[in-house]
Amino acid sequence: MVQIIAWEDLSFRIFINFFKKKDNFFAIFFLNSLAHVQHHYWKKKNDSEEIIYCLKKIDTLIDYLLKIKNIELIIFNGLSQINVEDDKLYLYEQISHEEFLNSIGIKFKRIEKLMTNDAFVFFNTSKDKNRCAKLLDKVRFKSKKIFFVETQKDKKLFYKTNYIKKVSKYDKLTINKKKITFLKYFQLITLRRGIHSHNGEILSQKKHFPKRIPNHKFFNYI
């Protein structure tokens, strides 16, 4: 998991070297390695070696930016995390979004996997999109919904797996009386160490921001 830090470091340096000699530009770089490392290695009582390693790497990236004269730096995390190590929450992801959706009879054009347990699904028709939303909404695990589903424009749908409890070998999903073995289509990623909080922080070299900003209005102040 910590290899992602090295990849992010390389991506960051290529990205910044492309922009740093320009006179006027606005650029956003999304650092996400710490979130991944937190999910796996965040300990409630003391920092793990992996967390410390990741923080030091991020510190070197910020130092690299601060040494570039024509850059004004703003660090913004729209979300933060809360340690939930004691809650025993489990993170599952689809082994294959395509195979799972095919198994419950959903027709789609293509799938764009996102972070861990979510994806965009694209369709040939709006009718197929709406049918998919209805079917996913009917999927139950132990009588509970397991997907968050949101239909979008352009024959596009977003869905995410929300189930966070321990699943046993023979546990089944049900949809329209059809039973599907959960672990045939989903795999355990990790015991989740952190969950998102809607509270974030802004650090800025020069620009002053209001004390409190809704996440979606951040760009109104830049």
N, C-alpha and C positions, 0 to 999 in steps of 0.2 A: 504493500500500500504506500510506503514512503517513497517509492520510485516516482510517484506522480509529482513530487516536489522538484526533482531534477528536470522533469519534462516541462513543468511550469516555469522554472528558472530559465531554461533555454528559450522557450517561447517568448517570455517577457523581454529578454535581451534583444532578440531579433526584432520584436515589435517596437521597442523603444529606439533602437538604432535606425530604424526606418524613418522615425518622426523627428528625432532630436535636432536635426540640422535645418528643419523648416522654421520659417519666421512666425507663421500664424497657423495654428492647428488646434483641434480639440480631439482628444483621444481617450478611450475608455479601455482599461485592461481588467478583466475579471479574474481575480485570484481566488481559487476555490480549493486549493490543496489542504488548507487548514481544516475546512469543514469535513473533508474525507477522513483526515487523520483523527479528528475529534470523534467521529462516529465509531472508529475502531479502537482507539487507544486512550481516550480521555478518562482519567481516573479522578474520582471525587476528592480523595484525600491528598494526593500528590501528583505532580506532573510526570508523565512517562517520558522515556528517552525520545520516543517518536515525536511527541508534542514539542519538546524542547528543540529538537533538530529542525522541525518545521518552522517554529517561531524565529530561530536564528537565521534561517534562509530568507524568510520574509523581511527580516530586519536588514539583511544585506541588499535586498532589492530596493527597499525604501532609501537606504543610504546611497545607492547608485543613482536614483532619481534626484536626490537632493544636491548632488554634485553637478547636475546639468543646469547651467545658468539660466537658460531661457524657458524653463518649465516651472509653472506654478502647480503645486501638488495638492490635490484634494483626495483624502481617503474616506470612503463612504461604505459602510455595510448596512444595507437596508434591513438585514436580519441579524440577530445574534443567536446564541445557543444557551440552553440550560441543561446542566448535567442531570441525567435520569438513570444513572447506573443502577440505583436500587429498585427501579420500577420493572426491571426485567422485560424490556421492550425488544422485539425482534424485527429485523429488517429483511423482507423478502423481495425478490425481483422475479419477473417473468424470465424463464430460461430462453424462450423465444416468443416474442409478441405475436409473430406470424402464426406459429403452431397453435398457440392458445386461442386466438381469434378464429382460426379455421375450425378448431375443435367444437366451438359453440355456434358454428354456422354463419359467421359474419363475413360478408363480401367487402373487400377493401382494395384500393389501388396500390397504396404503399404505406409504410410505417416509418416514422422518424423517432428513434429512441432518444430520450432526453437524459436525465441525470441517472437515477438508479432504478426506480420502480414506476416510471411514468413515460408516456410517449404521445406524440401526435399521430393520428390516423387519418389518412386522406382517402377520399372516395370518388368514384366516377359520377355519382348522383347524390343529390340531397336526400333522396328517399333512402338510399343505403346508409347514409350518415345517421339519419334519425332512427332507423331500425337498429343500428349498432348501439346508439345511446340507450334505447329501450331495453335491449338485451342485456347490456352491461349493468343496467340499473336493477335487473331482476336476479343477477348472480348473488347467491347467498352462501355464507359459511357459518355454520352453527346459528342459522336464522338471522344473521346480520349482513348488511351490505358490506362489500369489501372494496368497492371502487368509488372514487370520486370521478364524475363524468361531467364534461362541459362541452357543449356543441359550439362551434365557432363558424365564422364566415368561410366562404370558398370551399365548401364541401370538406370541412376539416373538423376533427374532434380531438379533445384532450382527455386522457384518462390516467388515473393513478391508483395504485394499490395501497389501501389504507390499513390492511390487517397487520397488527403488531404483537399478537400473542403467539405463544409456542404452538407449533403444528406437529401432530404426530404422523407416523408413517402412513396410516390408513385413513386419515381424515379426508372427507369429500366436500367438494363444491357442489351446489345444486343450481340448476337453471331449467325452469319449465319441467320439473320432475326428472330431468336428466342428471345423473351423478358423475362427477369427474374427480379423480384423485388429485388433491391439491399439489402434492410434491412431484407429480408427473410434469407439471407445467411451471412450477415455481421453485426457487431454491433459496435457502437461507444465506444471507450475506454476512450478517454479524449480529451480536447482541448490541443493540443501539445504545450508545453512551450519551448522546445529546439530542435534543429536539429544538426546533426553531422557536425563537421568541420574536415578536413583532417589533421589539425595541432595538434600535441600532445606534450608531455613533457617526459623527462627522468630524474629521480632523482636517483643518485647512491652514495653509501658510499665510494667506493674506485675506481672502474673502470672508466676510462675516455672514453667518446664517442665523435665522430665528432660532430660539431655544428649542422649538419643537416643530417638526415638519412631517406631514404624512409622506410615506415612502413614494407614492406615485406623483407627488408634487416637487420632488427634489430638483428636477431639471428646470423648473420655473425660476430657480434662484441662481442659475449658472449663466 
